[in-house]
């Protein structure tokens, strides 16, 4: 069985092709990069509409197959930016109907977990999912994927990007903040915003800008923001692991490419006698292969959708998904 998946929840449009053994035959992507400011949903959707056909053709060529060889078409059904979701859903519907193939809508957050399980040695992990639009601690228990903690305001990646713009670092600021933090050596006071099992990041950005206005070094601000935010993420993840008695932690989302975050979570897991797992970088960021693989296992478990079932959901909660494949 061969499955083609189309991702398009935010800035990245991706097309992946996988087989039933989780072999990734192709994983093509193209990222919308605004000239100034952040993501404008309509402009990102326009970008996706311009590149999605090219990406499908590139993926098919890279996989060495023909379109008629595709058995199932999948797409990211949510959560995400409405215009972007609708664009890729339309492309998936058109492809599925033209090929007369079944279509499966996939929860984007669950796809990060499933591809990580498929491509690492973990079996039943707690997922720390940290990206631009999402920050959640997720795990499967009692028949569903449960959210054990999440952001109450904005995703950590979104906060990094907003802070980067304010500090003059430009957009997609995460890698620049990480690089500057390596030169920082002064831990500035910032709000440690853990509220039960949930987190908040916007107040940290406000406090960081206040430090900048008082003349603190850019390197120390970046260092302090990373140390504070990553300690918060590690704490919530550890408590989730303790609560459901799991020893594996899986990282997913673009922010988890940060080496300092990986080091802190790895140390936490090691101290608990556990293990941390991270898939290859291209599978951490938004990509079509994770959508294809999750759609594959859903379809094999009997999930079937009519076209009217494929309406996108900008607020598609992880714990709303009826799990029949585990």
N, C-alpha and C positions, 0 to 999 in steps of 0.2 A: 504494500500500500504506500502511496506517495501523497503527501499533503503539502499544499501551498498556503502560506500564511501571510497576511498583509497587516502591518503595524502602522498606526497613524494616530496616536493619542495626543501628541503635542508637536514638538519641533522636528521629529524624525519620521520619515516615511521609509519603511523597510519591507522587503519581500524575502521570505525564507522558504526553503523547500527541504523537507525531511522525509526519511523513510520510517517504516514501522519499528526499526531497531534504534531509533534516535540518532542515526547518522545524518549529519547536516550536509546536504548536497549543495546548497547555495544559501547565502545570507547577504543580500545586497541592501544597501541603505543610502539615503541622501538626506542631509540635515539642512533645515531652513536656518539661514543665518541673516538676521535683520541687519540692515546697514547701521541703524542706531536704535537705542532703546531695547526693550524686551520683546517677547513674542506677541505679535498681534494675531489673534486666532484666525481672522479671515485671510490675512496674508499667508499664514502658515498653511491654511487649507488650499489656497491657490497654488502654493508651491507643491503640495502633495498631488494635486490634480495634474500638474505639469509633468511630474516625474514618475508617477505610479506605473504607467504603461511601459516606460523605458525600463524601470526596475523589474517588472514582471518578465520582460523579454531578456534582460540580463541574467536574471535568476535561472530561467529555463535553460539558457545557453550555458551558464556556469555548471548547472546540474547535469548537462548532457542528455536532456530529455526533450520531448515535445509536450506542448500544452495538453494534448489529448491523453498523455500519460498520468496527469494529475487525477487523483481519485477523490480528494476532498479539498474544498476551498474554505479557508478560515480567515477571520479578521478580528481586530481588537474592537470589542463592542463597548468598552468603557473600563474604568473612568477616564476622563480626559476632556479636551477642548471640543465643544460641540461641532463647530465647522470642520475640524480635522477628522473627527470620528465619522461624521456623515459622508465626507469625501471618500474615505477608504471603504466604508460600508457599501457605498454605491458601486465602487470599483469591484468589490468582492461579489456583490449580487450579480452584476453584469457578467463577470467571468463565470460564476457558477451556472447561471442560466444559459450562457452561450455554450458551455461545455456539457450541460445537463448533468451536473455533479451536485452532491449535497453540500450545504453550507453550514458552518458552525461559527457562532459568535463566542469570543473568548474574553474572560475577565483579565485585564492587563496585569494586575497585581499577582494573581494566581499563576500567570504564565511565567513571571520571573522565578517563582518558587519551583514550578515543575521543570523548567529547563535546567535549573541549578541541580535538582535531584538527579535528573537524567545524565548530566554531564560531569558530575563529581561523584565521589564515593559515599556521600551522605545518604541516609535512608529515611529518617523521620525528623527533620530539623525544625528549629525555630528560625524563621526568616526575618532578618533585619533588612527591610526594604527602604532604602534612602535614595530619593531621586529629586528632580526639580519640583514635580507636582505632588509627590507623595512621600510621606514618612510614616511607616507602620511596622509593628512587630506582629508577625503572623505565624500561626502554626495550625496543623490539622489535628483536631481532637473532637471526640464525640460526634463524628459524622459530618463535620463542616470545617472549613478553614475559618479560624477564629482570629479576631483582631484583639491582641492583648494590650496594645498601647499604640497611640498615634498622635500626630500633631493636631493641636487645637486651632492653629491658625494657618501657617504656610509650610510647605515642604522645605526641608533643609537646603536643598539645591536652589530653590527659589530665593531663599534668604541670602545664600551666598551670592547669587547673581545680582540681587538688588543692592546688597552691600558693595559689591564690586563696582556697580555703576556709580554709586555715591562716592566711592573712593577713587574714581577715575581709572579703574582697571578694565573697563569695557565689559561686554556681555560674554556669557559663559565663563564666569570669573573663578569657578572652583579651582582649576589647575593653577591659576595665578596666585590665588590665596594660599594654596598649598606650598607653592614655591617660596613666597614671601615668608610664610610661617617658619620655614627652616632657618631663617636668619633672626627670628625673634627669640628673646631670652627673658622677657619680663611678662609675668602673668598679671594682666590687668583685671580689676574687679568687674564682673559681668553677672547679670541675673542667671541663676541656675534654675531654669524654669521647668522643673519636673513636678507635675501635678497628679499625684497618684501614679497611674501607669501611663499617663499622657504627657506630652511635651508642648512647649510653645517657643517660637523662635523670633518673633517680630520684636519683642522687647530687647533681645540680645543685640539686634542690629541697631536699634535706637541708642542703646548704651555705648556700642562700639563707635558710632558716629560722634557721640558726646566726647569720648576720649580723643578722637581725632581733632575735634575743635579745640581741645585743650593742649594740642601740640604733641601728643604721643606718637611714637614712630609707627609707620605703617606696618612694619614687620612685627612689632609687638602686638598690634591690634589683630592682625591675622593669626598670629600664634595663639592669642588668648581666645579668640572666637573658636578656633579649631579645638583647643583643649577643653573648653567648656561644653561645646555642643557634642563632641564625641564622647565625653564622660557621661553626659545625659543619655545618649543613645546606648552606651554600654551598660549603664545602670538598669534601664528599663528592659533591655534584652536579657540581662542576667536574671532579673526577677521573674520574667516570663519563663525562662528555662527552669528556674527553681520551682515555680508554681505547678508546671505540668510535668516536671521531672524528666526533662530531656537534656541530653548531653551534647547534641549537635547544634551548631548555629551556622546558617547559610547566609551569605551576603548577596544582595541583589540591588540593582539600580545604579545609575551613573555615579553617584557620590561615593560608592564603595570602592571606586578605583583609587581613592585617596589612601596613600600608604600609612599615614598616621592613624586613620580610623581602623584600618586593618590590624595594625599593631596593637591597638588598645583592645579591640574585640578578641583578637587571638590570645592576648594575655589573660583576659577575663575567662575565656573558655578553658585555657590551660590550667588556671588556678582552680577551676571547678572540676578538673579531671576530664574535660570534654575536648571537642575539636571544632575548629572553624574551617569552613569550606567556601571557596570563591570560584565561580566559573571563569573561563577566559574573558578578557576585557570586552570583546565584541558581544558577549552574551550577558554582560552586566548592564550595558546600556540598552535602550529600547531597540528591538530588532524583530524581524519577521520570523526568524527561526523559532523563537520561543512561542509565538502565536501558533505557528504550524504544528509544533510538537504537542502543545496543550490541546489544540483542536483534534489532533490525531488520537490522543488517548481518550478524549471525551467521545469521539465518534466510535471508537472501538468498544466503549462501554455502553453504547446504545443511545447516545444523545443525538436527537434528530431535530432539526428546525425547519419550519416553513419560512418563506420570505417575510411574512408578517411578524415572525418571532425575532427578526434580526434588527429591530429598532435599537438605535444606540442609546446609551444611558451615561450621561456625563458624571453621574454620582453612583456608579455601579459598585456597590459595596462588596468587599471580598466575602463577607459572611452571608451575603444573599444567595450565593451560588449553591445550588443543590448538587452535591458531590456524589456521583455514581461510579466513579472510576477508581476509587480507593477502598 
